[in-house]
Amino acid sequence: MPDGFLSKSQAEVALDLVQKYLEFADEEEKAKYRDADSYFRLFERAYRLILEIEDRGKSSTGFRV
């Protein structure tokens, strides 16, 4: 399976987003997410954001099946 953005699950994309965020955050911001509960809450926020974006991307044609 190719290692690309479109081949990843929503959870994998959210995890990548969190990792990149923390990679570029300053030390004070990184310190907020060092314990597991805080990290998980950050991941959860990222995951919900991915799902919201996905839902917004689904356009309705007006036809019901």
mmCIF file of the N, C-alpha and C atoms, coordinates in Angstrom:
data_MODEL
# 
_entry.id   MODEL 
# 
loop_
_atom_site.group_PDB 
_atom_site.id 
_atom_site.type_symbol 
_atom_site.label_atom_id 
_atom_site.label_alt_id 
_atom_site.label_comp_id 
_atom_site.label_asym_id 
_atom_site.label_entity_id 
_atom_site.label_seq_id 
_atom_site.pdbx_PDB_ins_code 
_atom_site.Cartn_x 
_atom_site.Cartn_y 
_atom_site.Cartn_z 
_atom_site.occupancy 
_atom_site.B_iso_or_equiv 
_atom_site.pdbx_formal_charge 
_atom_site.auth_seq_id 
_atom_site.auth_comp_id 
_atom_site.auth_asym_id 
_atom_site.auth_atom_id 
_atom_site.pdbx_PDB_model_num 
ATOM 1   N N  . MET A 1 1  ? 0.858   -1.176 0.000  1.00 0.00 ? 1  MET A N  1 
ATOM 2   C CA . MET A 1 1  ? 0.000   0.000  0.000  1.00 0.00 ? 1  MET A CA 1 
ATOM 3   C C  . MET A 1 1  ? 0.899   1.232  0.000  1.00 0.00 ? 1  MET A C  1 
ATOM 4   N N  . PRO A 1 2  ? 0.609   2.203  -0.833 1.00 0.00 ? 2  PRO A N  1 
ATOM 5   C CA . PRO A 1 2  ? 1.449   3.398  -0.889 1.00 0.00 ? 2  PRO A CA 1 
ATOM 6   C C  . PRO A 1 2  ? 1.359   4.209  0.392  1.00 0.00 ? 2  PRO A C  1 
ATOM 7   N N  . ASP A 1 3  ? 2.439   4.921  0.692  1.00 0.00 ? 3  ASP A N  1 
ATOM 8   C CA . ASP A 1 3  ? 2.483   5.731  1.909  1.00 0.00 ? 3  ASP A CA 1 
ATOM 9   C C  . ASP A 1 3  ? 2.116   7.166  1.550  1.00 0.00 ? 3  ASP A C  1 
ATOM 10  N N  . GLY A 1 4  ? 0.845   7.418  1.307  1.00 0.00 ? 4  GLY A N  1 
ATOM 11  C CA . GLY A 1 4  ? 0.391   8.741  0.937  1.00 0.00 ? 4  GLY A CA 1 
ATOM 12  C C  . GLY A 1 4  ? -0.769  9.183  1.791  1.00 0.00 ? 4  GLY A C  1 
ATOM 13  N N  . PHE A 1 5  ? -1.116  10.453 1.663  1.00 0.00 ? 5  PHE A N  1 
ATOM 14  C CA . PHE A 1 5  ? -2.181  11.044 2.453  1.00 0.00 ? 5  PHE A CA 1 
ATOM 15  C C  . PHE A 1 5  ? -3.509  10.340 2.204  1.00 0.00 ? 5  PHE A C  1 
ATOM 16  N N  . LEU A 1 6  ? -3.803  10.009 0.960  1.00 0.00 ? 6  LEU A N  1 
ATOM 17  C CA . LEU A 1 6  ? -5.097  9.422  0.630  1.00 0.00 ? 6  LEU A CA 1 
ATOM 18  C C  . LEU A 1 6  ? -5.208  7.957  1.043  1.00 0.00 ? 6  LEU A C  1 
ATOM 19  N N  . SER A 1 7  ? -4.086  7.324  1.317  1.00 0.00 ? 7  SER A N  1 
ATOM 20  C CA . SER A 1 7  ? -4.137  5.912  1.696  1.00 0.00 ? 7  SER A CA 1 
ATOM 21  C C  . SER A 1 7  ? -4.222  5.710  3.205  1.00 0.00 ? 7  SER A C  1 
ATOM 22  N N  . LYS A 1 8  ? -4.257  6.792  3.970  1.00 0.00 ? 8  LYS A N  1 
ATOM 23  C CA . LYS A 1 8  ? -4.292  6.696  5.426  1.00 0.00 ? 8  LYS A CA 1 
ATOM 24  C C  . LYS A 1 8  ? -5.720  6.802  5.951  1.00 0.00 ? 8  LYS A C  1 
ATOM 25  N N  . SER A 1 9  ? -5.948  6.159  7.082  1.00 0.00 ? 9  SER A N  1 
ATOM 26  C CA . SER A 1 9  ? -7.251  6.282  7.741  1.00 0.00 ? 9  SER A CA 1 
ATOM 27  C C  . SER A 1 9  ? -7.347  7.646  8.416  1.00 0.00 ? 9  SER A C  1 
ATOM 28  N N  . GLN A 1 10 ? -8.546  8.004  8.840  1.00 0.00 ? 10 GLN A N  1 
ATOM 29  C CA . GLN A 1 10 ? -8.729  9.287  9.523  1.00 0.00 ? 10 GLN A CA 1 
ATOM 30  C C  . GLN A 1 10 ? -7.895  9.346  10.804 1.00 0.00 ? 10 GLN A C  1 
ATOM 31  N N  . ALA A 1 11 ? -7.808  8.232  11.518 1.00 0.00 ? 11 ALA A N  1 
ATOM 32  C CA . ALA A 1 11 ? -7.035  8.194  12.761 1.00 0.00 ? 11 ALA A CA 1 
ATOM 33  C C  . ALA A 1 11 ? -5.545  8.400  12.481 1.00 0.00 ? 11 ALA A C  1 
ATOM 34  N N  . GLU A 1 12 ? -5.050  7.807  11.404 1.00 0.00 ? 12 GLU A N  1 
ATOM 35  C CA . GLU A 1 12 ? -3.639  7.984  11.049 1.00 0.00 ? 12 GLU A CA 1 
ATOM 36  C C  . GLU A 1 12 ? -3.344  9.428  10.654 1.00 0.00 ? 12 GLU A C  1 
ATOM 37  N N  . VAL A 1 13 ? -4.263  10.043 9.932  1.00 0.00 ? 13 VAL A N  1 
ATOM 38  C CA . VAL A 1 13 ? -4.093  11.444 9.544  1.00 0.00 ? 13 VAL A CA 1 
ATOM 39  C C  . VAL A 1 13 ? -4.114  12.322 10.786 1.00 0.00 ? 13 VAL A C  1 
ATOM 40  N N  . ALA A 1 14 ? -5.014  12.047 11.717 1.00 0.00 ? 14 ALA A N  1 
ATOM 41  C CA . ALA A 1 14 ? -5.084  12.825 12.956 1.00 0.00 ? 14 ALA A CA 1 
ATOM 42  C C  . ALA A 1 14 ? -3.799  12.668 13.764 1.00 0.00 ? 14 ALA A C  1 
ATOM 43  N N  . LEU A 1 15 ? -3.270  11.461 13.833 1.00 0.00 ? 15 LEU A N  1 
ATOM 44  C CA . LEU A 1 15 ? -2.023  11.235 14.550 1.00 0.00 ? 15 LEU A CA 1 
ATOM 45  C C  . LEU A 1 15 ? -0.870  11.990 13.896 1.00 0.00 ? 15 LEU A C  1 
ATOM 46  N N  . ASP A 1 16 ? -0.808  11.967 12.572 1.00 0.00 ? 16 ASP A N  1 
ATOM 47  C CA . ASP A 1 16 ? 0.212   12.735 11.855 1.00 0.00 ? 16 ASP A CA 1 
ATOM 48  C C  . ASP A 1 16 ? 0.078   14.230 12.140 1.00 0.00 ? 16 ASP A C  1 
ATOM 49  N N  . LEU A 1 17 ? -1.148  14.707 12.175 1.00 0.00 ? 17 LEU A N  1 
ATOM 50  C CA . LEU A 1 17 ? -1.407  16.114 12.453 1.00 0.00 ? 17 LEU A CA 1 
ATOM 51  C C  . LEU A 1 17 ? -0.897  16.494 13.845 1.00 0.00 ? 17 LEU A C  1 
ATOM 52  N N  . VAL A 1 18 ? -1.189  15.655 14.838 1.00 0.00 ? 18 VAL A N  1 
ATOM 53  C CA . VAL A 1 18 ? -0.733  15.907 16.203 1.00 0.00 ? 18 VAL A CA 1 
ATOM 54  C C  . VAL A 1 18 ? 0.793   15.881 16.260 1.00 0.00 ? 18 VAL A C  1 
ATOM 55  N N  . GLN A 1 19 ? 1.401   14.903 15.619 1.00 0.00 ? 19 GLN A N  1 
ATOM 56  C CA . GLN A 1 19 ? 2.858   14.797 15.641 1.00 0.00 ? 19 GLN A CA 1 
ATOM 57  C C  . GLN A 1 19 ? 3.516   16.016 15.001 1.00 0.00 ? 19 GLN A C  1 
ATOM 58  N N  . LYS A 1 20 ? 2.991   16.464 13.876 1.00 0.00 ? 20 LYS A N  1 
ATOM 59  C CA . LYS A 1 20 ? 3.549   17.647 13.208 1.00 0.00 ? 20 LYS A CA 1 
ATOM 60  C C  . LYS A 1 20 ? 3.332   18.899 14.049 1.00 0.00 ? 20 LYS A C  1 
ATOM 61  N N  . TYR A 1 21 ? 2.164   19.005 14.665 1.00 0.00 ? 21 TYR A N  1 
ATOM 62  C CA . TYR A 1 21 ? 1.885   20.152 15.529 1.00 0.00 ? 21 TYR A CA 1 
ATOM 63  C C  . TYR A 1 21 ? 2.911   20.233 16.650 1.00 0.00 ? 21 TYR A C  1 
ATOM 64  N N  . LEU A 1 22 ? 3.158   19.100 17.312 1.00 0.00 ? 22 LEU A N  1 
ATOM 65  C CA . LEU A 1 22 ? 4.091   19.084 18.428 1.00 0.00 ? 22 LEU A CA 1 
ATOM 66  C C  . LEU A 1 22 ? 5.545   19.233 17.966 1.00 0.00 ? 22 LEU A C  1 
ATOM 67  N N  . GLU A 1 23 ? 5.819   18.819 16.749 1.00 0.00 ? 23 GLU A N  1 
ATOM 68  C CA . GLU A 1 23 ? 7.167   18.971 16.201 1.00 0.00 ? 23 GLU A CA 1 
ATOM 69  C C  . GLU A 1 23 ? 7.539   20.451 16.075 1.00 0.00 ? 23 GLU A C  1 
ATOM 70  N N  . PHE A 1 24 ? 6.579   21.273 15.721 1.00 0.00 ? 24 PHE A N  1 
ATOM 71  C CA . PHE A 1 24 ? 6.852   22.684 15.481 1.00 0.00 ? 24 PHE A CA 1 
ATOM 72  C C  . PHE A 1 24 ? 6.443   23.583 16.653 1.00 0.00 ? 24 PHE A C  1 
ATOM 73  N N  . ALA A 1 25 ? 5.853   23.009 17.689 1.00 0.00 ? 25 ALA A N  1 
ATOM 74  C CA . ALA A 1 25 ? 5.431   23.794 18.861 1.00 0.00 ? 25 ALA A CA 1 
ATOM 75  C C  . ALA A 1 25 ? 6.647   24.142 19.718 1.00 0.00 ? 25 ALA A C  1 
ATOM 76  N N  . ASP A 1 26 ? 6.514   25.225 20.471 1.00 0.00 ? 26 ASP A N  1 
ATOM 77  C CA . ASP A 1 26 ? 7.599   25.575 21.387 1.00 0.00 ? 26 ASP A CA 1 
ATOM 78  C C  . ASP A 1 26 ? 7.564   24.641 22.599 1.00 0.00 ? 26 ASP A C  1 
ATOM 79  N N  . GLU A 1 27 ? 8.597   24.712 23.408 1.00 0.00 ? 27 GLU A N  1 
ATOM 80  C CA . GLU A 1 27 ? 8.724   23.782 24.538 1.00 0.00 ? 27 GLU A CA 1 
ATOM 81  C C  . GLU A 1 27 ? 7.582   23.921 25.543 1.00 0.00 ? 27 GLU A C  1 
ATOM 82  N N  . GLU A 1 28 ? 7.094   25.122 25.746 1.00 0.00 ? 28 GLU A N  1 
ATOM 83  C CA . GLU A 1 28 ? 5.989   25.327 26.681 1.00 0.00 ? 28 GLU A CA 1 
ATOM 84  C C  . GLU A 1 28 ? 4.726   24.613 26.201 1.00 0.00 ? 28 GLU A C  1 
ATOM 85  N N  . GLU A 1 29 ? 4.458   24.698 24.900 1.00 0.00 ? 29 GLU A N  1 
ATOM 86  C CA . GLU A 1 29 ? 3.282   24.030 24.331 1.00 0.00 ? 29 GLU A CA 1 
ATOM 87  C C  . GLU A 1 29 ? 3.456   22.512 24.373 1.00 0.00 ? 29 GLU A C  1 
ATOM 88  N N  . LYS A 1 30 ? 4.650   22.027 24.049 1.00 0.00 ? 30 LYS A N  1 
ATOM 89  C CA . LYS A 1 30 ? 4.913   20.586 24.082 1.00 0.00 ? 30 LYS A CA 1 
ATOM 90  C C  . LYS A 1 30 ? 4.712   20.029 25.485 1.00 0.00 ? 30 LYS A C  1 
ATOM 91  N N  . ALA A 1 31 ? 5.095   20.791 26.493 1.00 0.00 ? 31 ALA A N  1 
ATOM 92  C CA . ALA A 1 31 ? 4.992   20.341 27.882 1.00 0.00 ? 31 ALA A CA 1 
ATOM 93  C C  . ALA A 1 31 ? 3.544   20.072 28.290 1.00 0.00 ? 31 ALA A C  1 
ATOM 94  N N  . LYS A 1 32 ? 2.602   20.767 27.666 1.00 0.00 ? 32 LYS A N  1 
ATOM 95  C CA . LYS A 1 32 ? 1.180   20.580 27.977 1.00 0.00 ? 32 LYS A CA 1 
ATOM 96  C C  . LYS A 1 32 ? 0.686   19.180 27.607 1.00 0.00 ? 32 LYS A C  1 
ATOM 97  N N  . TYR A 1 33 ? 1.355   18.528 26.675 1.00 0.00 ? 33 TYR A N  1 
ATOM 98  C CA . TYR A 1 33 ? 0.869   17.263 26.128 1.00 0.00 ? 33 TYR A CA 1 
ATOM 99  C C  . TYR A 1 33 ? 1.792   16.096 26.427 1.00 0.00 ? 33 TYR A C  1 
ATOM 100 N N  . ARG A 1 34 ? 2.585   16.202 27.478 1.00 0.00 ? 34 ARG A N  1 
ATOM 101 C CA . ARG A 1 34 ? 3.518   15.123 27.809 1.00 0.00 ? 34 ARG A CA 1 
ATOM 102 C C  . ARG A 1 34 ? 2.842   13.961 28.518 1.00 0.00 ? 34 ARG A C  1 
ATOM 103 N N  . ASP A 1 35 ? 1.747   14.222 29.240 1.00 0.00 ? 35 ASP A N  1 
ATOM 104 C CA . ASP A 1 35 ? 1.067   13.090 29.889 1.00 0.00 ? 35 ASP A CA 1 
ATOM 105 C C  . ASP A 1 35 ? 0.053   12.492 28.907 1.00 0.00 ? 35 ASP A C  1 
ATOM 106 N N  . ALA A 1 36 ? -0.250  11.226 29.107 1.00 0.00 ? 36 ALA A N  1 
ATOM 107 C CA . ALA A 1 36 ? -1.068  10.464 28.157 1.00 0.00 ? 36 ALA A CA 1 
ATOM 108 C C  . ALA A 1 36 ? -2.470  11.045 27.981 1.00 0.00 ? 36 ALA A C  1 
ATOM 109 N N  . ASP A 1 37 ? -3.104  11.484 29.062 1.00 0.00 ? 37 ASP A N  1 
ATOM 110 C CA . ASP A 1 37 ? -4.472  12.010 28.955 1.00 0.00 ? 37 ASP A CA 1 
ATOM 111 C C  . ASP A 1 37 ? -4.524  13.274 28.100 1.00 0.00 ? 37 ASP A C  1 
ATOM 112 N N  . SER A 1 38 ? -3.581  14.166 28.310 1.00 0.00 ? 38 SER A N  1 
ATOM 113 C CA . SER A 1 38 ? -3.552  15.408 27.535 1.00 0.00 ? 38 SER A CA 1 
ATOM 114 C C  . SER A 1 38 ? -3.256  15.127 26.066 1.00 0.00 ? 38 SER A C  1 
ATOM 115 N N  . TYR A 1 39 ? -2.330  14.208 25.812 1.00 0.00 ? 39 TYR A N  1 
ATOM 116 C CA . TYR A 1 39 ? -1.997  13.838 24.439 1.00 0.00 ? 39 TYR A CA 1 
ATOM 117 C C  . TYR A 1 39 ? -3.210  13.222 23.751 1.00 0.00 ? 39 TYR A C  1 
ATOM 118 N N  . PHE A 1 40 ? -3.908  12.341 24.465 1.00 0.00 ? 40 PHE A N  1 
ATOM 119 C CA . PHE A 1 40 ? -5.085  11.711 23.892 1.00 0.00 ? 40 PHE A CA 1 
ATOM 120 C C  . PHE A 1 40 ? -6.165  12.751 23.580 1.00 0.00 ? 40 PHE A C  1 
ATOM 121 N N  . ARG A 1 41 ? -6.372  13.732 24.470 1.00 0.00 ? 41 ARG A N  1 
ATOM 122 C CA . ARG A 1 41 ? -7.362  14.787 24.204 1.00 0.00 ? 41 ARG A CA 1 
ATOM 123 C C  . ARG A 1 41 ? -6.979  15.599 22.971 1.00 0.00 ? 41 ARG A C  1 
ATOM 124 N N  . LEU A 1 42 ? -5.692  15.871 22.793 1.00 0.00 ? 42 LEU A N  1 
ATOM 125 C CA . LEU A 1 42 ? -5.235  16.576 21.592 1.00 0.00 ? 42 LEU A CA 1 
ATOM 126 C C  . LEU A 1 42 ? -5.502  15.734 20.356 1.00 0.00 ? 42 LEU A C  1 
ATOM 127 N N  . PHE A 1 43 ? -5.198  14.439 20.428 1.00 0.00 ? 43 PHE A N  1 
ATOM 128 C CA . PHE A 1 43 ? -5.471  13.534 19.317 1.00 0.00 ? 43 PHE A CA 1 
ATOM 129 C C  . PHE A 1 43 ? -6.964  13.494 19.010 1.00 0.00 ? 43 PHE A C  1 
ATOM 130 N N  . GLU A 1 44 ? -7.787  13.439 20.057 1.00 0.00 ? 44 GLU A N  1 
ATOM 131 C CA . GLU A 1 44 ? -9.238  13.395 19.878 1.00 0.00 ? 44 GLU A CA 1 
ATOM 132 C C  . GLU A 1 44 ? -9.728  14.653 19.155 1.00 0.00 ? 44 GLU A C  1 
ATOM 133 N N  . ARG A 1 45 ? -9.206  15.810 19.534 1.00 0.00 ? 45 ARG A N  1 
ATOM 134 C CA . ARG A 1 45 ? -9.591  17.061 18.860 1.00 0.00 ? 45 ARG A CA 1 
ATOM 135 C C  . ARG A 1 45 ? -9.200  17.022 17.390 1.00 0.00 ? 45 ARG A C  1 
ATOM 136 N N  . ALA A 1 46 ? -8.001  16.516 17.104 1.00 0.00 ? 46 ALA A N  1 
ATOM 137 C CA . ALA A 1 46 ? -7.539  16.417 15.715 1.00 0.00 ? 46 ALA A CA 1 
ATOM 138 C C  . ALA A 1 46 ? -8.417  15.445 14.928 1.00 0.00 ? 46 ALA A C  1 
ATOM 139 N N  . TYR A 1 47 ? -8.768  14.322 15.546 1.00 0.00 ? 47 TYR A N  1 
ATOM 140 C CA . TYR A 1 47 ? -9.601  13.319 14.882 1.00 0.00 ? 47 TYR A CA 1 
ATOM 141 C C  . TYR A 1 47 ? -10.984 13.892 14.566 1.00 0.00 ? 47 TYR A C  1 
ATOM 142 N N  . ARG A 1 48 ? -11.569 14.601 15.523 1.00 0.00 ? 48 ARG A N  1 
ATOM 143 C CA . ARG A 1 48 ? -12.884 15.216 15.284 1.00 0.00 ? 48 ARG A CA 1 
ATOM 144 C C  . ARG A 1 48 ? -12.803 16.255 14.167 1.00 0.00 ? 48 ARG A C  1 
ATOM 145 N N  . LEU A 1 49 ? -11.696 16.999 14.113 1.00 0.00 ? 49 LEU A N  1 
ATOM 146 C CA . LEU A 1 49 ? -11.500 17.977 13.048 1.00 0.00 ? 49 LEU A CA 1 
ATOM 147 C C  . LEU A 1 49 ? -11.453 17.288 11.684 1.00 0.00 ? 49 LEU A C  1 
ATOM 148 N N  . ILE A 1 50 ? -10.737 16.183 11.600 1.00 0.00 ? 50 ILE A N  1 
ATOM 149 C CA . ILE A 1 50 ? -10.657 15.416 10.346 1.00 0.00 ? 50 ILE A CA 1 
ATOM 150 C C  . ILE A 1 50 ? -12.051 14.951 9.932  1.00 0.00 ? 50 ILE A C  1 
ATOM 151 N N  . LEU A 1 51 ? -12.831 14.442 10.883 1.00 0.00 ? 51 LEU A N  1 
ATOM 152 C CA . LEU A 1 51 ? -14.184 13.966 10.561 1.00 0.00 ? 51 LEU A CA 1 
ATOM 153 C C  . LEU A 1 51 ? -15.086 15.114 10.119 1.00 0.00 ? 51 LEU A C  1 
ATOM 154 N N  . GLU A 1 52 ? -14.981 16.273 10.768 1.00 0.00 ? 52 GLU A N  1 
ATOM 155 C CA . GLU A 1 52 ? -15.781 17.436 10.370 1.00 0.00 ? 52 GLU A CA 1 
ATOM 156 C C  . GLU A 1 52 ? -15.440 17.884 8.957  1.00 0.00 ? 52 GLU A C  1 
ATOM 157 N N  . ILE A 1 53 ? -14.168 17.921 8.640  1.00 0.00 ? 53 ILE A N  1 
ATOM 158 C CA . ILE A 1 53 ? -13.732 18.318 7.302  1.00 0.00 ? 53 ILE A CA 1 
ATOM 159 C C  . ILE A 1 53 ? -14.242 17.331 6.269  1.00 0.00 ? 53 ILE A C  1 
ATOM 160 N N  . GLU A 1 54 ? -14.184 16.047 6.605  1.00 0.00 ? 54 GLU A N  1 
ATOM 161 C CA . GLU A 1 54 ? -14.681 15.020 5.687  1.00 0.00 ? 54 GLU A CA 1 
ATOM 162 C C  . GLU A 1 54 ? -16.183 15.183 5.451  1.00 0.00 ? 54 GLU A C  1 
ATOM 163 N N  . ASP A 1 55 ? -16.943 15.462 6.526  1.00 0.00 ? 55 ASP A N  1 
ATOM 164 C CA . ASP A 1 55 ? -18.386 15.637 6.395  1.00 0.00 ? 55 ASP A CA 1 
ATOM 165 C C  . ASP A 1 55 ? -18.722 16.864 5.549  1.00 0.00 ? 55 ASP A C  1 
ATOM 166 N N  . ARG A 1 56 ? -17.968 17.937 5.712  1.00 0.00 ? 56 ARG A N  1 
ATOM 167 C CA . ARG A 1 56 ? -18.207 19.146 4.919  1.00 0.00 ? 56 ARG A CA 1 
ATOM 168 C C  . ARG A 1 56 ? -17.908 18.927 3.448  1.00 0.00 ? 56 ARG A C  1 
ATOM 169 N N  . GLY A 1 57 ? -16.988 18.009 3.178  1.00 0.00 ? 57 GLY A N  1 
ATOM 170 C CA . GLY A 1 57 ? -16.602 17.743 1.802  1.00 0.00 ? 57 GLY A CA 1 
ATOM 171 C C  . GLY A 1 57 ? -17.625 16.946 1.028  1.00 0.00 ? 57 GLY A C  1 
ATOM 172 N N  . LYS A 1 58 ? -18.543 16.310 1.718  1.00 0.00 ? 58 LYS A N  1 
ATOM 173 C CA . LYS A 1 58 ? -19.582 15.523 1.054  1.00 0.00 ? 58 LYS A CA 1 
ATOM 174 C C  . LYS A 1 58 ? -20.704 16.456 0.638  1.00 0.00 ? 58 LYS A C  1 
ATOM 175 N N  . SER A 1 59 ? -20.824 16.661 -0.650 1.00 0.00 ? 59 SER A N  1 
ATOM 176 C CA . SER A 1 59 ? -21.869 17.554 -1.116 1.00 0.00 ? 59 SER A CA 1 
ATOM 177 C C  . SER A 1 59 ? -23.141 16.768 -1.414 1.00 0.00 ? 59 SER A C  1 
ATOM 178 N N  . SER A 1 60 ? -24.236 17.409 -1.190 1.00 0.00 ? 60 SER A N  1 
ATOM 179 C CA . SER A 1 60 ? -25.523 16.780 -1.450 1.00 0.00 ? 60 SER A CA 1 
ATOM 180 C C  . SER A 1 60 ? -25.998 17.161 -2.844 1.00 0.00 ? 60 SER A C  1 
ATOM 181 N N  . THR A 1 61 ? -26.429 16.176 -3.609 1.00 0.00 ? 61 THR A N  1 
ATOM 182 C CA . THR A 1 61 ? -26.906 16.429 -4.957 1.00 0.00 ? 61 THR A CA 1 
ATOM 183 C C  . THR A 1 61 ? -28.405 16.749 -4.967 1.00 0.00 ? 61 THR A C  1 
ATOM 184 N N  . GLY A 1 62 ? -29.049 16.537 -3.856 1.00 0.00 ? 62 GLY A N  1 
ATOM 185 C CA . GLY A 1 62 ? -30.474 16.762 -3.807 1.00 0.00 ? 62 GLY A CA 1 
ATOM 186 C C  . GLY A 1 62 ? -31.285 15.521 -4.076 1.00 0.00 ? 62 GLY A C  1 
ATOM 187 N N  . PHE A 1 63 ? -30.630 14.469 -4.522 1.00 0.00 ? 63 PHE A N  1 
ATOM 188 C CA . PHE A 1 63 ? -31.308 13.208 -4.796 1.00 0.00 ? 63 PHE A CA 1 
ATOM 189 C C  . PHE A 1 63 ? -31.171 12.287 -3.593 1.00 0.00 ? 63 PHE A C  1 
ATOM 190 N N  . ARG A 1 64 ? -32.228 11.637 -3.233 1.00 0.00 ? 64 ARG A N  1 
ATOM 191 C CA . ARG A 1 64 ? -32.191 10.687 -2.120 1.00 0.00 ? 64 ARG A CA 1 
ATOM 192 C C  . ARG A 1 64 ? -32.301 9.281  -2.679 1.00 0.00 ? 64 ARG A C  1 
ATOM 193 N N  . VAL A 1 65 ? -31.545 8.402  -2.115 1.00 0.00 ? 65 VAL A N  1 
ATOM 194 C CA . VAL A 1 65 ? -31.562 7.010  -2.578 1.00 0.00 ? 65 VAL A CA 1 
ATOM 195 C C  . VAL A 1 65 ? -32.308 6.170  -1.586 1.00 0.00 ? 65 VAL A C  1 
# 
